[in-house]
Amino acid sequence: MKPAPPSVPDYLDFRSFLKDWFRYRKEIQPGYSMRTFASNPALGISSTSYMTNLLKGTRNLTQRQRLQFIKALRLEGAGAEYFDFLVQFNQAKTIDEKNYFFSHLSKYRGSQAKILLEKQYAFFAKWHHSVIYNYLGLDKADASPARIAKHLAENLSAPEVQESLELLLDMGLIKKTANGYGVTERHLVTGKVFQGQVAKEYHREFLRLASIALDRFGPERRQFNVLAFSVSDKGFASVKQRIDAFLQEVREIVDRDEDMNQVNVLNIQLFPGARIP
């Protein structure tokens, strides 16, 4: 029995779809390769290195190339439209652009965007949703949007806070109580989709808040450290494991904690400063 071709609405990354599409074509046509695909006159690609760089994420598709790929992949109707929006969603440079194209993806019935991320994406699209969510877990948290706004690390309007409250209620993360709001879950865990699609902008927002905190709060209210070091690939992997273990320990401390009266943000950054090939 022949394998079924991958369905593009099942994807939130057009590069992942392309990789699976090539794998499918090779299964039904053993001699098929990226070189075969790249030689399609409709694409106008001069070499297979373009495809390699595209799948690695170092090259993007232009508007004209999106249409050429749709023809070469033989996508039609809703599948063609979804692929077009998906490419633009993945290549969007700002969170507003991502929100715009994601809203189009989520309109397709049965799409991965609609099933998995319609609410999760909205939650992680703005930093204050998660901060307000954690604020509502504090004892004696205010219920008024205007009063909540005054407690946050960065100024927000009452309508922005109200928007967060409505989203959190819709997601089932908070509930209305006699005194205002209460959280239904203490902690959130994100998966691979969040890491691949939304994390960059989310992390940038909190790095921006960290930069503000450096001047806004005194040393007794913050902790900033920098450690530059040389290490092997094996040592680097060990450092990452220790960071994961540390984060788990922090979660356990928070789980056991009582009488919470503050919301804190912990940013940990580990990135290359230099490397010998």
Phi and psi restraints in degrees (value plus and minus 20) as a CYANA .aco file:
   2 LYS   PHI     -92.0   -52.0
   2 LYS   PSI     122.7   162.7
   3 PRO   PHI     -88.5   -48.5
   3 PRO   PSI     132.8   172.8
   4 ALA   PHI    -101.7   -61.7
   4 ALA   PSI     123.5   163.5
   5 PRO   PHI     -89.0   -49.0
   5 PRO   PSI     130.7   170.7
   6 PRO   PHI     -85.6   -45.6
   6 PRO   PSI     122.9   162.9
   7 SER   PHI    -119.0   -79.0
   7 SER   PSI     100.9   140.9
   8 VAL   PHI     -80.9   -40.9
   8 VAL   PSI     -52.9   -12.9
   9 PRO   PHI     -85.7   -45.7
   9 PRO   PSI     -28.9    11.1
  10 ASP   PHI    -101.3   -61.3
  10 ASP   PSI     -19.8    20.2
  11 TYR   PHI    -139.9   -99.9
  11 TYR   PSI     130.2   170.2
  12 LEU   PHI    -136.9   -96.9
  12 LEU   PSI      -9.4    30.6
  13 ASP   PHI    -162.6  -122.6
  13 ASP   PSI      95.6   135.6
  14 PHE   PHI     -87.1   -47.1
  14 PHE   PSI     -46.5    -6.5
  15 ARG   PHI     -88.9   -48.9
  15 ARG   PSI     -58.0   -18.0
  16 SER   PHI     -84.2   -44.2
  16 SER   PSI     -59.2   -19.2
  17 PHE   PHI     -81.9   -41.9
  17 PHE   PSI     -65.3   -25.3
  18 LEU   PHI     -81.5   -41.5
  18 LEU   PSI     -61.8   -21.8
  19 LYS   PHI     -81.7   -41.7
  19 LYS   PSI     -64.1   -24.1
  20 ASP   PHI     -88.8   -48.8
  20 ASP   PSI     -53.0   -13.0
  21 TRP   PHI     -85.6   -45.6
  21 TRP   PSI     -63.5   -23.5
  22 PHE   PHI     -83.4   -43.4
  22 PHE   PSI     -59.6   -19.6
  23 ARG   PHI     -83.8   -43.8
  23 ARG   PSI     -60.5   -20.5
  24 TYR   PHI     -84.1   -44.1
  24 TYR   PSI     -66.1   -26.1
  25 ARG   PHI     -82.9   -42.9
  25 ARG   PSI     -56.4   -16.4
  26 LYS   PHI     -88.6   -48.6
  26 LYS   PSI     -51.9   -11.9
  27 GLU   PHI     -89.0   -49.0
  27 GLU   PSI     -58.8   -18.8
  28 ILE   PHI    -110.2   -70.2
  28 ILE   PSI     -35.8     4.2
  29 GLN   PHI    -162.7  -122.7
  29 GLN   PSI      64.8   104.8
  30 PRO   PHI     -68.9   -28.9
  30 PRO   PSI     -51.6   -11.6
  31 GLY   PHI    -101.8   -61.8
  31 GLY   PSI     -22.8    17.2
  32 TYR   PHI     -95.4   -55.4
  32 TYR   PSI     125.3   165.3
  33 SER   PHI    -173.0  -133.0
  33 SER   PSI     156.3   196.3
  34 MET   PHI     -83.6   -43.6
  34 MET   PSI     -51.5   -11.5
  35 ARG   PHI     -83.3   -43.3
  35 ARG   PSI     -60.8   -20.8
  36 THR   PHI     -80.6   -40.6
  36 THR   PSI     -66.3   -26.3
  37 PHE   PHI     -83.7   -43.7
  37 PHE   PSI     -65.4   -25.4
  38 ALA   PHI     -84.7   -44.7
  38 ALA   PSI     -44.2    -4.2
  39 SER   PHI     -99.4   -59.4
  39 SER   PSI     -24.6    15.4
  40 ASN   PHI     -81.7   -41.7
  40 ASN   PSI     100.3   140.3
  41 PRO   PHI     -77.4   -37.4
  41 PRO   PSI     -47.0    -7.0
  42 ALA   PHI     -86.4   -46.4
  42 ALA   PSI     -41.7    -1.7
  43 LEU   PHI    -106.0   -66.0
  43 LEU   PSI     -54.6   -14.6
  44 GLY   PHI      48.4    88.4
  44 GLY   PSI      11.2    51.2
  45 ILE   PHI    -112.9   -72.9
  45 ILE   PSI     112.2   152.2
  46 SER   PHI    -104.9   -64.9
  46 SER   PSI     -43.9    -3.9
  47 SER   PHI    -172.9  -132.9
  47 SER   PSI     141.2   181.2
  48 THR   PHI     -94.1   -54.1
  48 THR   PSI     -35.8     4.2
  49 SER   PHI     -82.8   -42.8
  49 SER   PSI     -48.7    -8.7
  50 TYR   PHI     -81.5   -41.5
  50 TYR   PSI     -65.9   -25.9
  51 MET   PHI     -84.1   -44.1
  51 MET   PSI     -60.8   -20.8
  52 THR   PHI     -80.7   -40.7
  52 THR   PSI     -66.2   -26.2
  53 ASN   PHI     -88.1   -48.1
  53 ASN   PSI     -54.2   -14.2
  54 LEU   PHI     -83.8   -43.8
  54 LEU   PSI     -65.4   -25.4
  55 LEU   PHI     -89.9   -49.9
  55 LEU   PSI     -46.5    -6.5
  56 LYS   PHI     -97.6   -57.6
  56 LYS   PSI     -37.0     3.0
  57 GLY   PHI      73.0   113.0
  57 GLY   PSI     -12.1    27.9
  58 THR   PHI    -112.1   -72.1
  58 THR   PSI     -26.4    13.6
  59 ARG   PHI    -149.8  -109.8
  59 ARG   PSI     130.7   170.7
  60 ASN   PHI    -138.0   -98.0
  60 ASN   PSI     148.3   188.3
  61 LEU   PHI    -117.4   -77.4
  61 LEU   PSI     114.6   154.6
  62 THR   PHI    -100.8   -60.8
  62 THR   PSI     153.0   193.0
  63 GLN   PHI     -79.1   -39.1
  63 GLN   PSI     -64.0   -24.0
  64 ARG   PHI     -83.8   -43.8
  64 ARG   PSI     -61.9   -21.9
  65 GLN   PHI     -87.2   -47.2
  65 GLN   PSI     -52.5   -12.5
  66 ARG   PHI     -78.3   -38.3
  66 ARG   PSI     -65.7   -25.7
  67 LEU   PHI     -86.4   -46.4
  67 LEU   PSI     -57.3   -17.3
  68 GLN   PHI     -86.4   -46.4
  68 GLN   PSI     -59.9   -19.9
  69 PHE   PHI     -86.4   -46.4
  69 PHE   PSI     -58.7   -18.7
  70 ILE   PHI     -78.8   -38.8
  70 ILE   PSI     -62.9   -22.9
  71 LYS   PHI     -86.5   -46.5
  71 LYS   PSI     -65.3   -25.3
  72 ALA   PHI     -85.7   -45.7
  72 ALA   PSI     -52.8   -12.8
  73 LEU   PHI    -103.8   -63.8
  73 LEU   PSI     -26.0    14.0
  74 ARG   PHI      40.0    80.0
  74 ARG   PSI      22.2    62.2
  75 LEU   PHI    -109.5   -69.5
  75 LEU   PSI     121.4   161.4
  76 GLU   PHI    -157.4  -117.4
  76 GLU   PSI     140.2   180.2
  77 GLY   PHI      36.8    76.8
  77 GLY   PSI    -151.9  -111.9
  78 ALA   PHI     -81.6   -41.6
  78 ALA   PSI     -55.9   -15.9
  79 GLY   PHI     -82.8   -42.8
  79 GLY   PSI     -60.8   -20.8
  80 ALA   PHI     -86.4   -46.4
  80 ALA   PSI     -62.6   -22.6
  81 GLU   PHI     -84.7   -44.7
  81 GLU   PSI     -63.0   -23.0
  82 TYR   PHI     -82.7   -42.7
  82 TYR   PSI     -64.3   -24.3
  83 PHE   PHI     -80.0   -40.0
  83 PHE   PSI     -62.1   -22.1
  84 ASP   PHI     -81.1   -41.1
  84 ASP   PSI     -67.7   -27.7
  85 PHE   PHI     -87.8   -47.8
  85 PHE   PSI     -56.1   -16.1
  86 LEU   PHI     -82.7   -42.7
  86 LEU   PSI     -64.1   -24.1
  87 VAL   PHI     -81.3   -41.3
  87 VAL   PSI     -64.7   -24.7
  88 GLN   PHI     -86.8   -46.8
  88 GLN   PSI     -55.2   -15.2
  89 PHE   PHI     -84.0   -44.0
  89 PHE   PSI     -67.2   -27.2
  90 ASN   PHI     -86.8   -46.8
  90 ASN   PSI     -52.3   -12.3
  91 GLN   PHI    -114.0   -74.0
  91 GLN   PSI     -21.8    18.2
  92 ALA   PHI     -81.7   -41.7
  92 ALA   PSI     121.9   161.9
  93 LYS   PHI    -118.8   -78.8
  93 LYS   PSI     -40.4    -0.4
  94 THR   PHI    -141.6  -101.6
  94 THR   PSI     140.2   180.2
  95 ILE   PHI     -86.9   -46.9
  95 ILE   PSI     -52.1   -12.1
  96 ASP   PHI     -84.9   -44.9
  96 ASP   PSI     -61.4   -21.4
  97 GLU   PHI     -84.6   -44.6
  97 GLU   PSI     -62.4   -22.4
  98 LYS   PHI     -82.1   -42.1
  98 LYS   PSI     -62.4   -22.4
  99 ASN   PHI     -80.0   -40.0
  99 ASN   PSI     -61.0   -21.0
 100 TYR   PHI     -83.2   -43.2
 100 TYR   PSI     -71.1   -31.1
 101 PHE   PHI     -92.4   -52.4
 101 PHE   PSI     -52.0   -12.0
 102 PHE   PHI     -85.7   -45.7
 102 PHE   PSI     -55.8   -15.8
 103 SER   PHI     -81.6   -41.6
 103 SER   PSI     -53.4   -13.4
 104 HIS   PHI     -92.0   -52.0
 104 HIS   PSI     -61.7   -21.7
 105 LEU   PHI     -81.7   -41.7
 105 LEU   PSI     -57.9   -17.9
 106 SER   PHI     -93.8   -53.8
 106 SER   PSI     -26.4    13.6
 107 LYS   PHI    -102.8   -62.8
 107 LYS   PSI     -33.4     6.6
 108 TYR   PHI    -102.6   -62.6
 108 TYR   PSI      97.1   137.1
 109 ARG   PHI     -77.4   -37.4
 109 ARG   PSI     111.4   151.4
 110 GLY   PHI      59.7    99.7
 110 GLY   PSI     -17.9    22.1
 111 SER   PHI     -96.1   -56.1
 111 SER   PSI     135.5   175.5
 112 GLN   PHI     -80.5   -40.5
 112 GLN   PSI     -55.8   -15.8
 113 ALA   PHI     -81.5   -41.5
 113 ALA   PSI     -63.5   -23.5
 114 LYS   PHI     -92.4   -52.4
 114 LYS   PSI     -60.5   -20.5
 115 ILE   PHI     -93.5   -53.5
 115 ILE   PSI     -65.4   -25.4
 116 LEU   PHI    -120.3   -80.3
 116 LEU   PSI     -57.0   -17.0
 117 LEU   PHI    -139.7   -99.7
 117 LEU   PSI     -17.3    22.7
 118 GLU   PHI     -76.3   -36.3
 118 GLU   PSI     -63.4   -23.4
 119 LYS   PHI    -112.2   -72.2
 119 LYS   PSI     -58.0   -18.0
 120 GLN   PHI     -82.5   -42.5
 120 GLN   PSI     -61.5   -21.5
 121 TYR   PHI     -83.1   -43.1
 121 TYR   PSI     -62.6   -22.6
 122 ALA   PHI     -81.6   -41.6
 122 ALA   PSI     -57.5   -17.5
 123 PHE   PHI     -83.6   -43.6
 123 PHE   PSI     -65.5   -25.5
 124 PHE   PHI    -107.9   -67.9
 124 PHE   PSI     -20.9    19.1
 125 ALA   PHI     -92.1   -52.1
 125 ALA   PSI     -44.0    -4.0
 126 LYS   PHI    -153.4  -113.4
 126 LYS   PSI     116.3   156.3
 127 TRP   PHI     -81.0   -41.0
 127 TRP   PSI     -54.8   -14.8
 128 HIS   PHI     -93.3   -53.3
 128 HIS   PSI     -36.6     3.4
 129 HIS   PHI     -82.1   -42.1
 129 HIS   PSI     -65.9   -25.9
 130 SER   PHI     -92.6   -52.6
 130 SER   PSI     -53.2   -13.2
 131 VAL   PHI     -88.9   -48.9
 131 VAL   PSI     -63.6   -23.6
 132 ILE   PHI     -84.8   -44.8
 132 ILE   PSI     -59.0   -19.0
 133 TYR   PHI     -77.0   -37.0
 133 TYR   PSI     -66.2   -26.2
 134 ASN   PHI     -91.3   -51.3
 134 ASN   PSI     -54.2   -14.2
 135 TYR   PHI     -80.2   -40.2
 135 TYR   PSI     -59.9   -19.9
 136 LEU   PHI     -89.3   -49.3
 136 LEU   PSI     -30.8     9.2
 137 GLY   PHI    -105.6   -65.6
 137 GLY   PSI     -26.0    14.0
 138 LEU   PHI     -98.9   -58.9
 138 LEU   PSI     132.8   172.8
 139 ASP   PHI     -88.3   -48.3
 139 ASP   PSI     119.0   159.0
 140 LYS   PHI      42.4    82.4
 140 LYS   PSI      12.9    52.9
 141 ALA   PHI     -89.5   -49.5
 141 ALA   PSI     120.6   160.6
 142 ASP   PHI     -89.1   -49.1
 142 ASP   PSI     136.2   176.2
 143 ALA   PHI    -128.1   -88.1
 143 ALA   PSI     -40.1    -0.1
 144 SER   PHI     -96.4   -56.4
 144 SER   PSI     108.6   148.6
 145 PRO   PHI     -73.6   -33.6
 145 PRO   PSI     -60.3   -20.3
 146 ALA   PHI     -85.2   -45.2
 146 ALA   PSI     -59.5   -19.5
 147 ARG   PHI     -95.0   -55.0
 147 ARG   PSI     -55.0   -15.0
 148 ILE   PHI     -82.0   -42.0
 148 ILE   PSI     -62.0   -22.0
 149 ALA   PHI     -77.6   -37.6
 149 ALA   PSI     -54.3   -14.3
 150 LYS   PHI     -91.2   -51.2
 150 LYS   PSI     -39.6     0.4
 151 HIS   PHI    -110.9   -70.9
 151 HIS   PSI     -28.9    11.1
 152 LEU   PHI    -101.9   -61.9
 152 LEU   PSI     137.9   177.9
 153 ALA   PHI     -89.0   -49.0
 153 ALA   PSI     -41.5    -1.5
 154 GLU   PHI    -154.1  -114.1
 154 GLU   PSI     122.3   162.3
 155 ASN   PHI     -82.2   -42.2
 155 ASN   PSI     111.1   151.1
 156 LEU   PHI    -149.6  -109.6
 156 LEU   PSI     138.4   178.4
 157 SER   PHI    -106.2   -66.2
 157 SER   PSI     139.7   179.7
 158 ALA   PHI     -80.3   -40.3
 158 ALA   PSI     -60.4   -20.4
 159 PRO   PHI     -81.2   -41.2
 159 PRO   PSI     -55.6   -15.6
 160 GLU   PHI     -85.8   -45.8
 160 GLU   PSI     -59.4   -19.4
 161 VAL   PHI     -87.3   -47.3
 161 VAL   PSI     -61.2   -21.2
 162 GLN   PHI     -81.2   -41.2
 162 GLN   PSI     -58.7   -18.7
 163 GLU   PHI     -80.1   -40.1
 163 GLU   PSI     -62.3   -22.3
 164 SER   PHI     -83.9   -43.9
 164 SER   PSI     -63.2   -23.2
 165 LEU   PHI     -80.7   -40.7
 165 LEU   PSI     -62.9   -22.9
 166 GLU   PHI     -85.4   -45.4
 166 GLU   PSI     -60.1   -20.1
 167 LEU   PHI     -84.8   -44.8
 167 LEU   PSI     -65.2   -25.2
 168 LEU   PHI     -84.1   -44.1
 168 LEU   PSI     -57.8   -17.8
 169 LEU   PHI     -86.0   -46.0
 169 LEU   PSI     -63.5   -23.5
 170 ASP   PHI     -84.1   -44.1
 170 ASP   PSI     -54.2   -14.2
 171 MET   PHI    -100.6   -60.6
 171 MET   PSI     -31.0     9.0
 172 GLY   PHI      59.1    99.1
 172 GLY   PSI      -3.2    36.8
 173 LEU   PHI    -104.1   -64.1
 173 LEU   PSI     -43.5    -3.5
 174 ILE   PHI    -151.9  -111.9
 174 ILE   PSI     145.7   185.7
 175 LYS   PHI    -159.8  -119.8
 175 LYS   PSI     135.3   175.3
 176 LYS   PHI     -98.1   -58.1
 176 LYS   PSI     118.8   158.8
 177 THR   PHI    -145.7  -105.7
 177 THR   PSI     157.9   197.9
 178 ALA   PHI     -83.9   -43.9
 178 ALA   PSI     -49.1    -9.1
 179 ASN   PHI    -121.6   -81.6
 179 ASN   PSI     -19.9    20.1
 180 GLY   PHI     126.1   166.1
 180 GLY   PSI    -120.4   -80.4
 181 TYR   PHI    -158.1  -118.1
 181 TYR   PSI     132.3   172.3
 182 GLY   PHI    -159.5  -119.5
 182 GLY   PSI     131.1   171.1
 183 VAL   PHI    -102.5   -62.5
 183 VAL   PSI     125.9   165.9
 184 THR   PHI    -116.9   -76.9
 184 THR   PSI     -39.7     0.3
 185 GLU   PHI    -154.0  -114.0
 185 GLU   PSI     114.9   154.9
 186 ARG   PHI     -93.9   -53.9
 186 ARG   PSI     -56.7   -16.7
 187 HIS   PHI    -157.2  -117.2
 187 HIS   PSI     131.8   171.8
 188 LEU   PHI    -133.8   -93.8
 188 LEU   PSI     122.5   162.5
 189 VAL   PHI    -141.8  -101.8
 189 VAL   PSI     109.1   149.1
 190 THR   PHI    -120.3   -80.3
 190 THR   PSI     135.0   175.0
 191 GLY   PHI    -129.4   -89.4
 191 GLY   PSI    -185.5  -145.5
 192 LYS   PHI     -86.2   -46.2
 192 LYS   PSI     -51.8   -11.8
 193 VAL   PHI     -83.9   -43.9
 193 VAL   PSI     -61.9   -21.9
 194 PHE   PHI     -82.4   -42.4
 194 PHE   PSI     -62.7   -22.7
 195 GLN   PHI     -81.7   -41.7
 195 GLN   PSI     -57.0   -17.0
 196 GLY   PHI    -105.2   -65.2
 196 GLY   PSI     -48.1    -8.1
 197 GLN   PHI    -131.5   -91.5
 197 GLN   PSI     -59.1   -19.1
 198 VAL   PHI    -135.2   -95.2
 198 VAL   PSI     -39.3     0.7
 199 ALA   PHI     -79.2   -39.2
 199 ALA   PSI     -57.7   -17.7
 200 LYS   PHI     -78.3   -38.3
 200 LYS   PSI     -71.9   -31.9
 201 GLU   PHI     -86.6   -46.6
 201 GLU   PSI     -57.0   -17.0
 202 TYR   PHI     -81.5   -41.5
 202 TYR   PSI     -67.3   -27.3
 203 HIS   PHI     -87.7   -47.7
 203 HIS   PSI     -56.9   -16.9
 204 ARG   PHI     -80.6   -40.6
 204 ARG   PSI     -60.1   -20.1
 205 GLU   PHI     -81.4   -41.4
 205 GLU   PSI     -62.9   -22.9
 206 PHE   PHI     -95.6   -55.6
 206 PHE   PSI     -47.8    -7.8
 207 LEU   PHI     -86.4   -46.4
 207 LEU   PSI     -56.4   -16.4
 208 ARG   PHI     -83.9   -43.9
 208 ARG   PSI     -62.8   -22.8
 209 LEU   PHI     -84.5   -44.5
 209 LEU   PSI     -56.5   -16.5
 210 ALA   PHI     -83.5   -43.5
 210 ALA   PSI     -59.8   -19.8
 211 SER   PHI     -82.6   -42.6
 211 SER   PSI     -60.4   -20.4
 212 ILE   PHI     -85.9   -45.9
 212 ILE   PSI     -60.3   -20.3
 213 ALA   PHI     -84.1   -44.1
 213 ALA   PSI     -47.7    -7.7
 214 LEU   PHI     -79.8   -39.8
 214 LEU   PSI     -55.1   -15.1
 215 ASP   PHI    -116.2   -76.2
 215 ASP   PSI     -47.2    -7.2
 216 ARG   PHI     -99.9   -59.9
 216 ARG   PSI     -54.1   -14.1
 217 PHE   PHI    -135.4   -95.4
 217 PHE   PSI     125.8   165.8
 218 GLY   PHI     -95.8   -55.8
 218 GLY   PSI     149.2   189.2
 219 PRO   PHI     -76.5   -36.5
 219 PRO   PSI     -49.1    -9.1
 220 GLU   PHI     -91.5   -51.5
 220 GLU   PSI     -35.2     4.8
 221 ARG   PHI    -131.8   -91.8
 221 ARG   PSI     -14.8    25.2
 222 ARG   PHI    -168.7  -128.7
 222 ARG   PSI     146.1   186.1
 223 GLN   PHI    -162.7  -122.7
 223 GLN   PSI      89.7   129.7
 224 PHE   PHI    -140.6  -100.6
 224 PHE   PSI     106.9   146.9
 225 ASN   PHI    -157.2  -117.2
 225 ASN   PSI     128.4   168.4
 226 VAL   PHI    -151.0  -111.0
 226 VAL   PSI     111.4   151.4
 227 LEU   PHI    -153.5  -113.5
 227 LEU   PSI      91.2   131.2
 228 ALA   PHI    -119.6   -79.6
 228 ALA   PSI     113.2   153.2
 229 PHE   PHI    -171.6  -131.6
 229 PHE   PSI     137.0   177.0
 230 SER   PHI    -119.8   -79.8
 230 SER   PSI     121.6   161.6
 231 VAL   PHI    -178.3  -138.3
 231 VAL   PSI     137.2   177.2
 232 SER   PHI    -104.3   -64.3
 232 SER   PSI     151.6   191.6
 233 ASP   PHI     -79.3   -39.3
 233 ASP   PSI     -60.6   -20.6
 234 LYS   PHI     -85.5   -45.5
 234 LYS   PSI     -61.8   -21.8
 235 GLY   PHI     -85.1   -45.1
 235 GLY   PSI     -57.3   -17.3
 236 PHE   PHI     -81.6   -41.6
 236 PHE   PSI     -63.8   -23.8
 237 ALA   PHI     -81.8   -41.8
 237 ALA   PSI     -58.1   -18.1
 238 SER   PHI     -86.7   -46.7
 238 SER   PSI     -59.0   -19.0
 239 VAL   PHI     -82.2   -42.2
 239 VAL   PSI     -63.6   -23.6
 240 LYS   PHI     -81.8   -41.8
 240 LYS   PSI     -59.3   -19.3
 241 GLN   PHI     -83.8   -43.8
 241 GLN   PSI     -59.8   -19.8
 242 ARG   PHI     -87.4   -47.4
 242 ARG   PSI     -55.6   -15.6
 243 ILE   PHI     -84.9   -44.9
 243 ILE   PSI     -63.3   -23.3
 244 ASP   PHI     -79.9   -39.9
 244 ASP   PSI     -62.2   -22.2
 245 ALA   PHI     -85.7   -45.7
 245 ALA   PSI     -59.4   -19.4
 246 PHE   PHI     -83.3   -43.3
 246 PHE   PSI     -63.5   -23.5
 247 LEU   PHI     -82.0   -42.0
 247 LEU   PSI     -58.5   -18.5
 248 GLN   PHI     -84.3   -44.3
 248 GLN   PSI     -58.9   -18.9
 249 GLU   PHI     -84.3   -44.3
 249 GLU   PSI     -60.0   -20.0
 250 VAL   PHI     -82.6   -42.6
 250 VAL   PSI     -62.6   -22.6
 251 ARG   PHI     -79.6   -39.6
 251 ARG   PSI     -60.3   -20.3
 252 GLU   PHI     -86.6   -46.6
 252 GLU   PSI     -58.0   -18.0
 253 ILE   PHI     -82.5   -42.5
 253 ILE   PSI     -65.0   -25.0
 254 VAL   PHI     -85.0   -45.0
 254 VAL   PSI     -59.2   -19.2
 255 ASP   PHI     -81.4   -41.4
 255 ASP   PSI     -56.4   -16.4
 256 ARG   PHI    -106.1   -66.1
 256 ARG   PSI     -31.3     8.7
 257 ASP   PHI     -90.5   -50.5
 257 ASP   PSI     134.6   174.6
 258 GLU   PHI    -156.3  -116.3
 258 GLU   PSI     144.0   184.0
 259 ASP   PHI      34.9    74.9
 259 ASP   PSI      26.9    66.9
 260 MET   PHI     -85.4   -45.4
 260 MET   PSI     118.0   158.0
 261 ASN   PHI    -155.9  -115.9
 261 ASN   PSI      -9.4    30.6
 262 GLN   PHI    -173.1  -133.1
 262 GLN   PSI     131.2   171.2
 263 VAL   PHI    -129.7   -89.7
 263 VAL   PSI     104.1   144.1
 264 ASN   PHI    -137.4   -97.4
 264 ASN   PSI     138.6   178.6
 265 VAL   PHI    -141.5  -101.5
 265 VAL   PSI     107.7   147.7
 266 LEU   PHI    -130.7   -90.7
 266 LEU   PSI      94.1   134.1
 267 ASN   PHI    -126.3   -86.3
 267 ASN   PSI     109.9   149.9
 268 ILE   PHI    -144.7  -104.7
 268 ILE   PSI     103.2   143.2
 269 GLN   PHI    -137.7   -97.7
 269 GLN   PSI     110.5   150.5
 270 LEU   PHI    -154.1  -114.1
 270 LEU   PSI      96.2   136.2
 271 PHE   PHI    -171.5  -131.5
 271 PHE   PSI     138.7   178.7
 272 PRO   PHI     -88.3   -48.3
 272 PRO   PSI     118.0   158.0
 273 GLY   PHI    -122.7   -82.7
 273 GLY   PSI     -48.7    -8.7
 274 ALA   PHI    -188.2  -148.2
 274 ALA   PSI     136.8   176.8
 275 ARG   PHI    -174.5  -134.5
 275 ARG   PSI     118.2   158.2
 276 ILE   PHI    -113.1   -73.1
 276 ILE   PSI     101.2   141.2
